[in-house]
Amino acid sequence: MPEIDPWGDVEITDYEATMKQFGIEPIADLADRLPDNRLVRRNIVFGHRDLDTVLDARDEGDPFAMMTGIMPSGVFHFGHLGVVDQVLMFQDMGAELTLCAADIESYATREMSLEDARELVVEEYLLNYVALGLDLDSTDFYFQSQAGNDHQVRSKLFAKHVTQNEFEATYGNADPGKMVSALTQYADILRPQSPEHGGPKPTVVPVGIDQDPHVRLTRDVASRYRDASYLKPASTYHRFMRGLQGGKMSSSDPKSYIALTDSIADAKRKIDEAKTGGRVSIEEHREKGANVEEDMVFELLAYHLVEDDDELRRIRTEYESGAMLSGELKAIAKDRLELFLRDHQQKREEARPKVEQYVAEHADEELA
């Protein structure tokens, strides 16, 4: 089934203009207050809104939270890792973690059954999250359809605090499925601050810039809702990793991504077929060097496969100068990718019994 994005098919090219338009601050201003993180150092996580409130709470020893969601839209690939890396950063900082599986939204807006959505969440997302380092026992993980009566009622009460004009101006239309999904998302984002989860506390939501409309309207709802003292949620923003062929990475186009469950052979083949910034001939490449900004293999290295900044800088310098050929860059990527996938896929299988037991126990709790 093709991937359908009910919130719009966006491809951001001018991040600075988008930041200025919507009041997003550069995260570089707070980098010295954050743990050392590759994505922050390289400006891949580039912006924030009110993140200082979360950091202030951490510094003062007060509770703070991180909330994110899983949209079951296809296989889990390297384009999803940016969010997980941030989740793990906030986990290490001591945040209370909330992880929502959006099965209601996938049913309402993506023509997917609840059963298929739940199966996809476990097999493609939750297993990968745990294999990457998520502490499931310390996480409030839930399916939207099993979030509890208080959560569902609260999402309906929030409808009073958003006008139809605001909704249409933000999302383009007021389709019933979209309205239900959005109201449910507001409840999801504010869930860490609900009375049953300890009440108001600074909460950060790491998102791509395309999800900022949800954050902005949730902030409005939080300030207007008088039956609880919600704090406006903070947010961080990361750049989209482009597809292997250039352009947008999409779960509906297997050539555009490397899945974390791809075989080593398939992953290497995708590297070989990826768009590079190398020149047509070796002679021209040696003379002019590569256009690194248009090289999807280098982007994969920069986002996820090379941790050391000095090493990445050396690779870039050699490639841009023409000393390194595209084939040599691909060889580096394939070696790093093989190491990553072998280690990760082993951890996935090690995580499987724990994840399956966790999901079964929580399903039993919902039925009890």
N, C-alpha and C positions, 0 to 999 in steps of 0.2 A: 504493500500500500504506500503511495507517495506520502511524504511528509507534508503536512499542512500546518502552517503557522497562522493561527487565528489572530495574532496580534500584529501582523504585518511582516513583510519580507524586507528587512532593512540591511543595508550594508554601509556602515559608517566609514567615511573616508577622511573627514575633517574633525578629529577629536577635540581640538582646541575650540573650534566654533561651537561644537555641541556643549562643551563644558561651560562656555560663556553664556550660551542661550539658557541653560537650565540651572545655573548657579552651582556647578560642581567645582570643588576646590582641588588643586593638585596634591596628590598624596605625598609628593616629595617634601612638602612642608612638615609632614609628621613622620617621615621615614626614620628619624633618629629615635623615635619613641616605639618603633615596631621591632619585633625580632628580625634578625637578618633573613631576608627572603629574596630569592632569585627574581621573582616576578616584580617585586617592588623595586629592587635595584635597577632592573632593566626597563622600568617604566611601562611594563606590560599591565600591571595594576597601576593605573595612572591617576585615578581621581577618587574623591570621597565626598560624602556629605555628613557632617557632624560626627565623624569618627573620633574626634577629640573627646566627646562625651563618654565613649566606651573606654578610651585610654585613661581618662580621669578616674573612672570607676575602678579600673584595674589598679591604678597607682594608689588609690585610697583604700583598697581592700574590700570594695563593695561588689555586690553581684552584678554581672553583666552577661549578655547572651549573644549568640550568633544563630541566625536562622537562615536556612536555605531550603530549596525545593528540588524535587526530582520530577522532571516531565518525561514520562516514558514515550519517547518518540522514535526509538530505534536503538541501534547498538551503541555502547559506550565507547567513545573514541578519544583521541588526544585533544580534540577541541574542548572536551569537557573537563580536562585536568586542571584548568586555571581556577575553577571554582573549588575543586577538591583541595588544591594546594592552599587556598585561603582558609577553607574550613579547618584544615590541619594546623595552620598557623594560629587561628583563634583558639583551637582546642589546646594547643601548647601554652597559650597565654592564660588559660584557666576559664574560658567562657563556658557557660551552660549552652549545650548544643541542642538545636531543634532541627530535625530533618523530616520534611513533609514529602510524601509520595502523592503526586497529583492525579490520582485515578479518576476523581470526579471531573476534573478539567479535561482529561484526555477523553472521557466518555462524552462530555458535553460539546467539545470543540474539535476533536480529532477522529471521530467515528471509530473509537476503540472500545471494546467491551471492558467492563470492570475486571473481569477475570484475566483477560489478556494483558491489561495494564499492570495488574498486580504481579503477574508472572514475569513480565518484562522488567519491572522495577527490581525484583529480587535477583534475577539471573544476570541482567546487564548493568545494574547500577549498584545495588546494595553490596553484592559480592565484591565489586571493584572498590567501593568506598572502604570496606573493611580491609581488603588486601592492601590498600594504599596507606592504612593507618588509622582509620576511624575507630574510636572506642565506642562500640555499639552499646555496651552496658551503661555508659554514662551519657547516652544520647536519647532525647525524646524523639524516637522515630515513630511515625504513624502514617497510615493511609487516610486521605481526606474523607473517604467514605466511612471510616471507623474512628473519626476524631472525637466522638462523644457528643452528647446532646447539647451541653453548654456551648461547645465550639460551634456547632451548627446553628443554634439559636442566635448566637452573637453575630454570625455572618449575616443573618437576616435583619437584625437590628441596625447593622451598619448601613443598610440601604437608605435609612432616613437621612443620612449625613453626606450623601452624594447626590447632586442634581443630575437630571438627564442631560442637560446642556454640558455639564462638566464631563460626563461620561462620553458623550458623543465627540466632544472636542479632543478628548484624550485618545479614545479607541476607534473613532471613525463612525461607529454605529452602536445601537443599543440592542443588538440581537440577544434574545433571551438566554441562549447558551453562554454567550460572552458575559452577560451581566452576572449570571450565577457563578461563573468561574471567577470573575473579578472580585465579587463580594466574598467568596470563599478564600481567595488569596489574601484579602485584607485580614480576615480572621487568622489565617496561617501566619502572616508576618507579625501580628500582634500577640500570637499565642504565648510566647515566652513571658509576656507581661500580664497574662490573665490571672485572676485570683487563685485558680487552682495550680498555677505554676509560680507562685511567689510574688505576684503583683508587679508594679511598675519597676522597670530596670532598663538601663541603656542597652539597646539591641542593635546589632549590625547585620545587614543583609548584603552579602557579596553577589553582584549581578553584572551581566553584560549591559551595555548602555541601552540596548533595546528593551530591557525590563524596567527602565527608570520610570515610565508612566505609572506602573503599579506602585512603586515606592512613593512617588509624589502624591498620588491620591490616598495611599494609606496614611501618609503623614497628615493630610488634611482630615481624614476620618479620626485619627488619633487626637487631633486638637479639638475636634467638634464633639466627640462622644463624651457625655458628661456622667455616664453611669459607672465609669472607671477612669482612673487618672493615668492614662497612657502617656508615655513619652514618645515623641516623634522618632521613628526608627532611623538609625544611621545607615549608610550604605557605602560600599566600595565598588569601583568600576574597573573592568579589565578590557583590554583590547581583544577583538576577535582574532583567533588564529585562522589564517586563510586556508582554503582547500589546497590539496597537493597539486591541482591543475591551475591554481590561481582562482581568484574570486571567492565566493562564500563556501565554507565547509558545510555540507548538508548530510544528514543521516540517510537521506533518500538516494545519495549518489556515492556508492562504495569507492569509486575512484578518487573521491575528494578527501578521504580520511584513512587513517590507520586505526583500526579497532584494537582495543587491548586484549581481545580474544583472537585476533588474526594469527594465523600460523607464521612462523619465522619466514618461510618461503614467500608467502603472500605479501607480508610486510616489506620484504626486500624488493619484491617485484614492483610494488607501488612506489618505492623510493626511486627505482630505476626509471619509472615512467613519469616521475614528477617534473613539474616545470622548474627550470633553473634559470639563473642569470648569466650562464656561461655564453660565450660567443660561438658563432657558427663553426669556425675553424680553430684549430689549435694555435695557428700563427696569429690570428686576430685576437684570440683570448690572451696569449702571452703579451701582446702589444698593449691591449686596452684594458685587460682585466675584466672581472665579472661585475654585473650589476646586482649587488647583494640585495638591494631592496625588492627585487623581483624574483628572488630565489626562494622557493618554498622549502627546499631541503635545509638551507641555512636557517630559515624561520623555525623549523622543527627543532634544530639543534639549540637555537637561542631560547625557545620557550621551555623545552623540557629535557633535552638530552646532554647538555653541557652545563655543569654546575659552576665551574670555575670561570670567573670573568676574564682572567688573564689568558686562559686557554681559548676562550671564545674570541677574544680580541686578536690573538695570534692567527686563528683560522680566518677571521674576516680580513685581516691585513694581507695575508698570503693570497687569498681568493680574489680580493679586489685588485691586487697588483698583477695578477696573472701568473704568479708563481705556483698556485694551486689550480688544478683543472677541475671541472665539474665532476668528472669520474672519481677523482680523489676525494672530493667533498662527500659524494654519495657513499664512498667506501667507509668514511668516518661515521656517517649517519647509520649505515647498515650495521656496523660493528656495535655502536652504542645501542641501537634499537634491539638487536638480538639479546644483549645483556639485560636490557630493561624487561623485555617481554618474557624471557625465560624465568627471571626472578619473580616477576609479577604474576605470571600464570601459575607458578607453583604456590604462591601465597594465596591466590584465588581458591585453589582446590583445598588448601589447608583451612581457609575461612568458611568453606561451604557448610560443614556440620554445624558450626556455631550459628551461622546466619539462618539456616533452615530451622534449627531448634528455636531460635529467638522469634522468628516469624510465626511458627506454629504455636508457641506459648502465648504470644500476644493475640493471635486469632482466637485461641481458647478463652482468653480473658474477655474479649469483646462479646463472645457468645454466652459467657457465664451470667 
